[in-house]
Amino acid sequence: MRFRVSPERIVEGLHVTGLKLQGFCGDDSPAMQFRLLSRVRTIGKLAKINLASTSTLSAATGYMICSGTVGSGLMTSALGILLVAMGSCALNQFQDRNVDARMQRTRSRPIPAGQLEPQTALAIAVLLIGAGFLFLLTLHGLAIALSTMLAVLLYNGFYTYLKRVWAFAAVPGALIGSLPPMIGWMAAGGKISDPRIIAVAFFFFIWQVPHFWLLLSIHGRDYEKAGFPSLTRIFSSRQRAGLTFVWTVTAAASALLLPPCGAISSPWACLALVACCLWLAGKSMVILRGNLAPPSIRPIFRSINAYALCIMVLLIADSALSR
C-alpha cells in the first residue's frame, strides 16, 4: 500500500504540532507555507532526488566496503556526493528542457511545465554542484572533489549530448554509473586498483545498460517523437528482446564476481547473492517471448532496479558484519 502526503497535510501537521516555517519565509500563514513547500517539492523534482539518492547509496556502498564502519566520513562524503548528484540532475533537465517538452514522460518536469524558469533551474544546478564540490574539497580533499566533477563532466558534457546522436550511447554512458562507488571507496581511503572496488564498479557498469534498454522498451515511442536515435529503429522487436535478455542475464552474472574478488566474503551473503542472481535471471526469461510491450516490461524494469538495491544492501551488510 502506498501513502501520499500532500503539502496541505504537511502544513496542517505543522500547525497541530506547533511547528512553523516563519523563520524561513517571514510569514506563518498556511498559504505562504503551502507555497514554500510546493517550491521545495519542485526543486526536488528538478534535482531528481530519487536518482541522486541512488547514486549516493552506491557511493556509500563503496565507502562501506572499504571501511566497514558507519562514521562521520561516510556521512560527509555521502552528503557532498548527494549535492553534486542533485546539481548534475538539475543541470541535465536544463540541458534537455526542449526535448523534455516533446515527451509525454518528461513534459511535466519543472521547466517544460512552467514551474521554473530555465535560468532559475541553471542557477540551482550551479549552486548545488558548487556547494557539493566545496564541501567535499574541504572535508575530503581535492582528489575526491575532482572525481565528482569528472562524473558531472561525463554525464552532462558527454552522455547528455551523445544520446541525441547515437542509439548505443547507453553503453559508454554506463561508465558514469560505475563512478559513485569508486568515489565512495576513495573517500574511505581505498585505492582504485583494489580488485574489490573494480568488481563493484564493473557490476554497476553492466547493470546500467539493460536498465536503460528496458526503460527504452517502455518509453521507446516517446524517445522517437523527441528525435532521439532509438534501438527500435535499428533492431526488430525480437532482436531487441534477445539483446536485452543477454545484457540482463549478464548483469545478474556480473555480481558473481564479487565473492572471488573479495567484495563479499560471508557464506550467508554469498548464498543470498546467488539467490538474487537466479531470481533476476528467472524474471528476465519473459523477455525471450519477444513481447516488449510496456505492461510486460515494467515488472522486469522494477526487478532489475530491486536487484541492484539488493546487491548494495548485501555489500553493506557483509562489510559491516564481517569486521
C-alpha positions as YAML, in Angstrom:
chain: A
units: angstrom
residues:
- id: 1
  name: MET
  ca: [0.00, 0.00, 0.00]
- id: 2
  name: ARG
  ca: [1.29, 3.45, -0.93]
- id: 3
  name: PHE
  ca: [0.65, 6.54, 1.14]
- id: 4
  name: ARG
  ca: [0.64, 10.02, -0.40]
- id: 5
  name: VAL
  ca: [1.20, 13.07, 1.77]
- id: 6
  name: SER
  ca: [0.04, 16.35, 0.24]
- id: 7
  name: PRO
  ca: [1.59, 19.73, 1.11]
- id: 8
  name: GLU
  ca: [-1.72, 20.70, 2.72]
- id: 9
  name: ARG
  ca: [-1.43, 17.76, 5.13]
- id: 10
  name: ILE
  ca: [2.14, 18.73, 5.96]
- id: 11
  name: VAL
  ca: [1.11, 22.31, 6.71]
- id: 12
  name: GLU
  ca: [-1.79, 21.07, 8.84]
- id: 13
  name: GLY
  ca: [0.61, 18.83, 10.74]
- id: 14
  name: LEU
  ca: [2.99, 21.72, 11.33]
- id: 15
  name: HIS
  ca: [0.22, 23.75, 12.92]
- id: 16
  name: VAL
  ca: [-1.01, 20.85, 15.02]
- id: 17
  name: THR
  ca: [2.47, 20.23, 16.45]
- id: 18
  name: GLY
  ca: [3.18, 23.92, 16.87]
- id: 19
  name: LEU
  ca: [5.99, 23.91, 14.28]
- id: 20
  name: LYS
  ca: [6.08, 26.79, 11.82]
- id: 21
  name: LEU
  ca: [8.15, 27.91, 8.88]
- id: 22
  name: GLN
  ca: [8.15, 31.57, 9.81]
- id: 23
  name: GLY
  ca: [11.91, 31.59, 10.18]
- id: 24
  name: PHE
  ca: [12.21, 30.66, 6.53]
- id: 25
  name: CYS
  ca: [9.59, 32.81, 4.87]
- id: 26
  name: GLY
  ca: [8.72, 35.57, 7.33]
- id: 27
  name: ASP
  ca: [5.06, 34.60, 7.18]
- id: 28
  name: ASP
  ca: [3.45, 31.74, 9.09]
- id: 29
  name: SER
  ca: [0.19, 31.78, 7.13]
- id: 30
  name: PRO
  ca: [-0.92, 28.43, 5.67]
- id: 31
  name: ALA
  ca: [-0.90, 29.89, 2.16]
- id: 32
  name: MET
  ca: [2.71, 31.01, 2.45]
- id: 33
  name: GLN
  ca: [3.80, 27.71, 3.95]
- id: 34
  name: PHE
  ca: [1.99, 25.85, 1.19]
- id: 35
  name: ARG
  ca: [3.82, 27.89, -1.47]
- id: 36
  name: LEU
  ca: [7.16, 27.24, 0.22]
- id: 37
  name: LEU
  ca: [6.57, 23.51, 0.43]
- id: 38
  name: SER
  ca: [5.44, 23.45, -3.19]
- id: 39
  name: ARG
  ca: [8.64, 25.22, -4.19]
- id: 40
  name: VAL
  ca: [10.74, 22.70, -2.24]
- id: 41
  name: ARG
  ca: [8.89, 19.86, -3.98]
- id: 42
  name: THR
  ca: [9.55, 21.48, -7.36]
- id: 43
  name: ILE
  ca: [13.26, 21.75, -6.63]
- id: 44
  name: GLY
  ca: [13.23, 18.10, -5.56]
- id: 45
  name: LYS
  ca: [11.74, 17.15, -8.93]
- id: 46
  name: LEU
  ca: [14.30, 19.28, -10.73]
- id: 47
  name: ALA
  ca: [17.17, 17.63, -8.85]
- id: 48
  name: LYS
  ca: [15.67, 14.13, -9.35]
- id: 49
  name: ILE
  ca: [16.11, 13.37, -5.68]
- id: 50
  name: ASN
  ca: [15.34, 9.67, -6.15]
- id: 51
  name: LEU
  ca: [18.01, 9.21, -8.82]
- id: 52
  name: ALA
  ca: [20.52, 11.31, -6.90]
- id: 53
  name: SER
  ca: [19.85, 9.29, -3.75]
- id: 54
  name: THR
  ca: [20.52, 6.05, -5.64]
- id: 55
  name: SER
  ca: [23.90, 7.36, -6.81]
- id: 56
  name: THR
  ca: [24.65, 8.43, -3.25]
- id: 57
  name: LEU
  ca: [23.74, 4.98, -1.93]
- id: 58
  name: SER
  ca: [26.13, 3.35, -4.40]
- id: 59
  name: ALA
  ca: [28.85, 5.75, -3.23]
- id: 60
  name: ALA
  ca: [28.06, 4.84, 0.38]
- id: 61
  name: THR
  ca: [28.34, 1.18, -0.64]
- id: 62
  name: GLY
  ca: [31.87, 1.78, -1.92]
- id: 63
  name: TYR
  ca: [32.75, 3.58, 1.30]
- id: 64
  name: MET
  ca: [31.40, 0.78, 3.48]
- id: 65
  name: ILE
  ca: [33.22, -1.96, 1.57]
- id: 66
  name: CYS
  ca: [36.48, -0.12, 2.26]
- id: 67
  name: SER
  ca: [35.93, 1.00, 5.84]
- id: 68
  name: GLY
  ca: [33.29, -1.36, 7.21]
- id: 69
  name: THR
  ca: [32.12, 1.27, 9.69]
- id: 70
  name: VAL
  ca: [29.49, 3.99, 9.78]
- id: 71
  name: GLY
  ca: [31.12, 7.23, 10.84]
- id: 72
  name: SER
  ca: [31.35, 10.91, 10.10]
- id: 73
  name: GLY
  ca: [33.40, 10.26, 6.96]
- id: 74
  name: LEU
  ca: [30.58, 8.23, 5.45]
- id: 75
  name: MET
  ca: [28.01, 10.90, 6.28]
- id: 76
  name: THR
  ca: [30.04, 13.84, 4.97]
- id: 77
  name: SER
  ca: [31.09, 12.11, 1.76]
- id: 78
  name: ALA
  ca: [27.51, 10.98, 1.13]
- id: 79
  name: LEU
  ca: [26.16, 14.50, 1.68]
- id: 80
  name: GLY
  ca: [28.70, 16.07, -0.66]
- id: 81
  name: ILE
  ca: [28.07, 13.46, -3.36]
- id: 82
  name: LEU
  ca: [24.30, 13.90, -2.95]
- id: 83
  name: LEU
  ca: [24.59, 17.66, -3.52]
- id: 84
  name: VAL
  ca: [26.70, 17.18, -6.65]
- id: 85
  name: ALA
  ca: [24.39, 14.45, -7.97]
- id: 86
  name: MET
  ca: [21.32, 16.64, -7.42]
- id: 87
  name: GLY
  ca: [23.05, 19.53, -9.19]
- id: 88
  name: SER
  ca: [24.04, 17.30, -12.10]
- id: 89
  name: CYS
  ca: [20.45, 16.05, -12.47]
- id: 90
  name: ALA
  ca: [19.14, 19.64, -12.35]
- id: 91
  name: LEU
  ca: [21.69, 20.67, -14.99]
- id: 92
  name: ASN
  ca: [20.57, 17.75, -17.16]
- id: 93
  name: GLN
  ca: [16.98, 18.98, -17.01]
- id: 94
  name: PHE
  ca: [18.17, 22.43, -18.05]
- id: 95
  name: GLN
  ca: [20.05, 20.89, -20.98]
- id: 96
  name: ASP
  ca: [17.12, 18.67, -22.03]
- id: 97
  name: ARG
  ca: [14.36, 21.22, -21.47]
- id: 98
  name: ASN
  ca: [13.40, 21.43, -25.15]
- id: 99
  name: VAL
  ca: [13.24, 17.69, -25.80]
- id: 100
  name: ASP
  ca: [11.53, 17.12, -22.43]
- id: 101
  name: ALA
  ca: [8.68, 19.32, -23.64]
- id: 102
  name: ARG
  ca: [8.11, 16.92, -26.56]
- id: 103
  name: MET
  ca: [7.94, 13.75, -24.47]
- id: 104
  name: GLN
  ca: [4.89, 12.55, -22.59]
- id: 105
  name: ARG
  ca: [7.09, 11.07, -19.85]
- id: 106
  name: THR
  ca: [9.00, 14.30, -19.18]
- id: 107
  name: ARG
  ca: [6.77, 17.20, -20.14]
- id: 108
  name: SER
  ca: [5.58, 17.54, -16.53]
- id: 109
  name: ARG
  ca: [9.11, 18.26, -15.31]
- id: 110
  name: PRO
  ca: [9.53, 21.69, -13.71]
- id: 111
  name: ILE
  ca: [11.00, 23.57, -16.70]
- id: 112
  name: PRO
  ca: [8.69, 22.39, -19.54]
- id: 113
  name: ALA
  ca: [5.72, 22.57, -17.17]
- id: 114
  name: GLY
  ca: [6.50, 26.24, -16.49]
- id: 115
  name: GLN
  ca: [7.10, 25.75, -12.78]
- id: 116
  name: LEU
  ca: [10.67, 27.08, -13.05]
- id: 117
  name: GLU
  ca: [12.35, 29.43, -15.48]
- id: 118
  name: PRO
  ca: [15.36, 27.87, -17.27]
- id: 119
  name: GLN
  ca: [17.71, 30.48, -15.79]
- id: 120
  name: THR
  ca: [16.46, 29.70, -12.29]
- id: 121
  name: ALA
  ca: [16.96, 25.97, -12.84]
- id: 122
  name: LEU
  ca: [20.50, 26.60, -14.12]
- id: 123
  name: ALA
  ca: [21.29, 28.74, -11.07]
- id: 124
  name: ILE
  ca: [20.02, 25.99, -8.75]
- id: 125
  name: ALA
  ca: [22.12, 23.40, -10.58]
- id: 126
  name: VAL
  ca: [25.29, 25.50, -10.35]
- id: 127
  name: LEU
  ca: [24.63, 26.23, -6.68]
- id: 128
  name: LEU
  ca: [24.17, 22.56, -5.80]
- id: 129
  name: ILE
  ca: [27.23, 21.41, -7.75]
- id: 130
  name: GLY
  ca: [29.35, 24.22, -6.33]
- id: 131
  name: ALA
  ca: [28.20, 23.55, -2.76]
- id: 132
  name: GLY
  ca: [28.90, 19.84, -3.08]
- id: 133
  name: PHE
  ca: [32.31, 20.44, -4.63]
- id: 134
  name: LEU
  ca: [33.39, 22.88, -1.91]
- id: 135
  name: PHE
  ca: [32.02, 20.61, 0.81]
- id: 136
  name: LEU
  ca: [33.99, 17.61, -0.47]
- id: 137
  name: LEU
  ca: [37.08, 19.72, -1.13]
- id: 138
  name: THR
  ca: [37.06, 20.98, 2.45]
- id: 139
  name: LEU
  ca: [36.40, 17.67, 4.20]
- id: 140
  name: HIS
  ca: [37.79, 15.03, 1.82]
- id: 141
  name: GLY
  ca: [40.41, 16.72, -0.32]
- id: 142
  name: LEU
  ca: [40.97, 17.70, -3.93]
- id: 143
  name: ALA
  ca: [41.03, 14.19, -5.40]
- id: 144
  name: ILE
  ca: [37.53, 13.33, -4.18]
- id: 145
  name: ALA
  ca: [36.10, 16.71, -5.20]
- id: 146
  name: LEU
  ca: [37.62, 16.45, -8.69]
- id: 147
  name: SER
  ca: [36.31, 12.89, -9.04]
- id: 148
  name: THR
  ca: [32.77, 14.14, -8.62]
- id: 149
  name: MET
  ca: [33.44, 16.81, -11.23]
- id: 150
  name: LEU
  ca: [34.60, 14.08, -13.60]
- id: 151
  name: ALA
  ca: [31.24, 12.36, -13.13]
- id: 152
  name: VAL
  ca: [29.44, 15.65, -13.89]
- id: 153
  name: LEU
  ca: [31.59, 16.17, -16.99]
- id: 154
  name: LEU
  ca: [30.86, 12.67, -18.30]
- id: 155
  name: TYR
  ca: [27.13, 12.88, -17.59]
- id: 156
  name: ASN
  ca: [26.33, 16.47, -18.53]
- id: 157
  name: GLY
  ca: [29.12, 17.17, -21.00]
- id: 158
  name: PHE
  ca: [29.34, 13.80, -22.76]
- id: 159
  name: TYR
  ca: [26.40, 11.43, -22.31]
- id: 160
  name: THR
  ca: [23.65, 14.07, -22.41]
- id: 161
  name: TYR
  ca: [24.69, 15.03, -25.94]
- id: 162
  name: LEU
  ca: [25.84, 11.59, -27.12]
- id: 163
  name: LYS
  ca: [22.39, 10.08, -26.54]
- id: 164
  name: ARG
  ca: [20.96, 12.58, -29.04]
- id: 165
  name: VAL
  ca: [23.11, 11.26, -31.89]
- id: 166
  name: TRP
  ca: [23.85, 7.60, -31.12]
- id: 167
  name: ALA
  ca: [21.41, 4.84, -30.22]
- id: 168
  name: PHE
  ca: [24.09, 2.91, -28.32]
- id: 169
  name: ALA
  ca: [25.03, 5.84, -26.04]
- id: 170
  name: ALA
  ca: [23.90, 3.80, -23.02]
- id: 171
  name: VAL
  ca: [26.99, 1.58, -23.30]
- id: 172
  name: PRO
  ca: [29.69, 4.25, -22.83]
- id: 173
  name: GLY
  ca: [27.24, 6.21, -20.69]
- id: 174
  name: ALA
  ca: [27.13, 3.28, -18.26]
- id: 175
  name: LEU
  ca: [30.65, 4.20, -17.19]
- id: 176
  name: ILE
  ca: [29.07, 7.07, -15.24]
- id: 177
  name: GLY
  ca: [27.22, 4.58, -13.05]
- id: 178
  name: SER
  ca: [30.50, 2.95, -12.04]
- id: 179
  name: LEU
  ca: [31.99, 6.18, -10.68]
- id: 180
  name: PRO
  ca: [29.97, 6.80, -7.44]
- id: 181
  name: PRO
  ca: [31.07, 3.57, -5.69]
- id: 182
  name: MET
  ca: [34.66, 4.29, -6.68]
- id: 183
  name: ILE
  ca: [34.40, 7.83, -5.29]
- id: 184
  name: GLY
  ca: [32.97, 6.49, -2.04]
- id: 185
  name: TRP
  ca: [35.76, 3.91, -1.90]
- id: 186
  name: MET
  ca: [38.43, 6.60, -2.35]
- id: 187
  name: ALA
  ca: [36.76, 8.80, 0.26]
- id: 188
  name: ALA
  ca: [37.28, 5.95, 2.75]
- id: 189
  name: GLY
  ca: [40.97, 5.81, 1.84]
- id: 190
  name: GLY
  ca: [40.91, 2.93, -0.63]
- id: 191
  name: LYS
  ca: [42.99, 2.59, -3.79]
- id: 192
  name: ILE
  ca: [41.13, 2.21, -7.08]
- id: 193
  name: SER
  ca: [43.44, -0.64, -8.11]
- id: 194
  name: ASP
  ca: [41.89, -2.88, -5.44]
- id: 195
  name: PRO
  ca: [40.04, -5.82, -7.08]
- id: 196
  name: ARG
  ca: [37.08, -5.40, -4.70]
- id: 197
  name: ILE
  ca: [36.09, -1.98, -5.98]
- id: 198
  name: ILE
  ca: [36.91, -2.93, -9.57]
- id: 199
  name: ALA
  ca: [34.38, -5.77, -9.30]
- id: 200
  name: VAL
  ca: [31.77, -3.47, -7.78]
- id: 201
  name: ALA
  ca: [32.32, -0.81, -10.45]
- id: 202
  name: PHE
  ca: [32.11, -3.45, -13.17]
- id: 203
  name: PHE
  ca: [28.79, -4.67, -11.77]
- id: 204
  name: PHE
  ca: [27.30, -1.17, -11.86]
- id: 205
  name: PHE
  ca: [28.63, -0.61, -15.38]
- id: 206
  name: ILE
  ca: [26.99, -3.79, -16.70]
- id: 207
  name: TRP
  ca: [23.76, -3.17, -14.78]
- id: 208
  name: GLN
  ca: [23.27, 0.30, -16.27]
- id: 209
  name: VAL
  ca: [22.91, -0.97, -19.86]
- id: 210
  name: PRO
  ca: [19.87, -3.27, -19.51]
- id: 211
  name: HIS
  ca: [18.40, -0.79, -17.03]
- id: 212
  name: PHE
  ca: [18.32, 1.85, -19.77]
- id: 213
  name: TRP
  ca: [17.26, -0.50, -22.57]
- id: 214
  name: LEU
  ca: [14.32, -1.75, -20.51]
- id: 215
  name: LEU
  ca: [13.36, 1.87, -19.92]
- id: 216
  name: LEU
  ca: [13.61, 2.41, -23.68]
- id: 217
  name: SER
  ca: [11.25, -0.50, -24.29]
- id: 218
  name: ILE
  ca: [8.70, 1.20, -22.05]
- id: 219
  name: HIS
  ca: [9.06, 4.70, -23.50]
- id: 220
  name: GLY
  ca: [10.54, 3.96, -26.95]
- id: 221
  name: ARG
  ca: [7.93, 5.84, -28.96]
- id: 222
  name: ASP
  ca: [8.29, 8.83, -26.67]
- id: 223
  name: TYR
  ca: [12.03, 8.91, -27.37]
- id: 224
  name: GLU
  ca: [11.41, 8.68, -31.12]
- id: 225
  name: LYS
  ca: [8.92, 11.57, -31.05]
- id: 226
  name: ALA
  ca: [11.52, 13.68, -29.27]
- id: 227
  name: GLY
  ca: [14.04, 12.95, -32.02]
- id: 228
  name: PHE
  ca: [16.35, 10.61, -30.12]
- id: 229
  name: PRO
  ca: [18.01, 7.81, -32.11]
- id: 230
  name: SER
  ca: [16.45, 4.63, -30.85]
- id: 231
  name: LEU
  ca: [17.20, 0.92, -30.94]
- id: 232
  name: THR
  ca: [13.62, 0.41, -32.09]
- id: 233
  name: ARG
  ca: [14.66, 1.84, -35.46]
- id: 234
  name: ILE
  ca: [17.71, -0.42, -35.76]
- id: 235
  name: PHE
  ca: [16.54, -3.80, -34.45]
- id: 236
  name: SER
  ca: [13.32, -5.73, -34.72]
- id: 237
  name: SER
  ca: [11.32, -6.47, -31.60]
- id: 238
  name: ARG
  ca: [12.73, -10.00, -31.39]
- id: 239
  name: GLN
  ca: [16.31, -8.78, -31.87]
- id: 240
  name: ARG
  ca: [15.88, -6.17, -29.14]
- id: 241
  name: ALA
  ca: [14.38, -8.81, -26.87]
- id: 242
  name: GLY
  ca: [17.40, -11.07, -27.37]
- id: 243
  name: LEU
  ca: [19.84, -8.23, -26.85]
- id: 244
  name: THR
  ca: [18.11, -7.01, -23.69]
- id: 245
  name: PHE
  ca: [17.89, -10.55, -22.34]
- id: 246
  name: VAL
  ca: [21.63, -11.15, -22.83]
- id: 247
  name: TRP
  ca: [22.52, -7.89, -21.07]
- id: 248
  name: THR
  ca: [20.09, -8.56, -18.21]
- id: 249
  name: VAL
  ca: [21.46, -12.06, -17.60]
- id: 250
  name: THR
  ca: [24.98, -10.65, -17.85]
- id: 251
  name: ALA
  ca: [24.06, -8.07, -15.20]
- id: 252
  name: ALA
  ca: [22.88, -10.91, -12.98]
- id: 253
  name: ALA
  ca: [26.02, -12.95, -13.61]
- id: 254
  name: SER
  ca: [28.39, -10.00, -13.14]
- id: 255
  name: ALA
  ca: [27.54, -9.91, -9.43]
- id: 256
  name: LEU
  ca: [29.02, -13.39, -9.10]
- id: 257
  name: LEU
  ca: [32.44, -11.80, -9.49]
- id: 258
  name: LEU
  ca: [32.04, -10.04, -6.14]
- id: 259
  name: PRO
  ca: [32.95, -13.03, -3.88]
- id: 260
  name: PRO
  ca: [36.08, -14.11, -5.82]
- id: 261
  name: CYS
  ca: [37.32, -10.50, -5.77]
- id: 262
  name: GLY
  ca: [36.74, -10.23, -2.02]
- id: 263
  name: ALA
  ca: [33.89, -7.70, -2.05]
- id: 264
  name: ILE
  ca: [31.64, -10.29, -0.36]
- id: 265
  name: SER
  ca: [33.03, -12.94, 1.96]
- id: 266
  name: SER
  ca: [30.36, -14.20, 4.39]
- id: 267
  name: PRO
  ca: [28.77, -17.56, 3.45]
- id: 268
  name: TRP
  ca: [25.24, -16.23, 4.09]
- id: 269
  name: ALA
  ca: [25.90, -13.21, 1.85]
- id: 270
  name: CYS
  ca: [27.27, -15.43, -0.92]
- id: 271
  name: LEU
  ca: [24.17, -17.62, -0.78]
- id: 272
  name: ALA
  ca: [21.90, -14.56, -0.82]
- id: 273
  name: LEU
  ca: [23.87, -13.21, -3.77]
- id: 274
  name: VAL
  ca: [23.39, -16.39, -5.78]
- id: 275
  name: ALA
  ca: [19.68, -16.36, -4.94]
- id: 276
  name: CYS
  ca: [19.38, -12.76, -6.20]
- id: 277
  name: CYS
  ca: [21.18, -13.64, -9.44]
- id: 278
  name: LEU
  ca: [18.94, -16.64, -10.09]
- id: 279
  name: TRP
  ca: [15.86, -14.56, -9.28]
- id: 280
  name: LEU
  ca: [16.74, -11.85, -11.82]
- id: 281
  name: ALA
  ca: [17.71, -14.42, -14.46]
- id: 282
  name: GLY
  ca: [14.36, -16.13, -13.96]
- id: 283
  name: LYS
  ca: [12.48, -12.85, -14.21]
- id: 284
  name: SER
  ca: [14.29, -11.97, -17.45]
- id: 285
  name: MET
  ca: [13.04, -15.14, -19.19]
- id: 286
  name: VAL
  ca: [9.87, -13.22, -20.00]
- id: 287
  name: ILE
  ca: [11.88, -11.09, -22.41]
- id: 288
  name: LEU
  ca: [12.62, -14.10, -24.64]
- id: 289
  name: ARG
  ca: [8.95, -14.29, -25.58]
- id: 290
  name: GLY
  ca: [9.58, -11.20, -27.70]
- id: 291
  name: ASN
  ca: [6.80, -9.23, -26.06]
- id: 292
  name: LEU
  ca: [8.34, -5.83, -25.33]
- id: 293
  name: ALA
  ca: [5.03, -4.09, -24.67]
- id: 294
  name: PRO
  ca: [5.23, -1.75, -21.65]
- id: 295
  name: PRO
  ca: [2.88, -3.84, -19.44]
- id: 296
  name: SER
  ca: [5.21, -6.83, -19.86]
- id: 297
  name: ILE
  ca: [8.45, -4.90, -19.44]
- id: 298
  name: ARG
  ca: [7.57, -2.76, -16.42]
- id: 299
  name: PRO
  ca: [7.77, -5.66, -13.92]
- id: 300
  name: ILE
  ca: [11.22, -6.60, -15.27]
- id: 301
  name: PHE
  ca: [12.35, -2.98, -15.06]
- id: 302
  name: ARG
  ca: [11.26, -2.87, -11.43]
- id: 303
  name: SER
  ca: [13.00, -6.19, -10.84]
- id: 304
  name: ILE
  ca: [16.37, -5.07, -12.19]
- id: 305
  name: ASN
  ca: [16.19, -1.93, -10.04]
- id: 306
  name: ALA
  ca: [15.31, -4.02, -6.98]
- id: 307
  name: TYR
  ca: [18.19, -6.34, -7.87]
- id: 308
  name: ALA
  ca: [20.73, -3.51, -7.76]
- id: 309
  name: LEU
  ca: [19.31, -2.36, -4.43]
- id: 310
  name: CYS
  ca: [19.59, -5.89, -3.00]
- id: 311
  name: ILE
  ca: [23.23, -6.15, -4.13]
- id: 312
  name: MET
  ca: [24.07, -2.84, -2.45]
- id: 313
  name: VAL
  ca: [22.35, -3.94, 0.78]
- id: 314
  name: LEU
  ca: [24.27, -7.23, 0.71]
- id: 315
  name: LEU
  ca: [27.58, -5.44, 0.17]
- id: 316
  name: ILE
  ca: [26.94, -3.01, 3.00]
- id: 317
  name: ALA
  ca: [25.66, -5.67, 5.42]
- id: 318
  name: ASP
  ca: [28.52, -8.07, 4.67]
- id: 319
  name: SER
  ca: [31.10, -5.30, 5.14]
- id: 320
  name: ALA
  ca: [29.57, -4.13, 8.41]
- id: 321
  name: LEU
  ca: [29.07, -7.60, 9.94]
- id: 322
  name: SER
  ca: [32.35, -9.18, 8.87]
- id: 323
  name: ARG
  ca: [34.62, -6.55, 10.51]
...
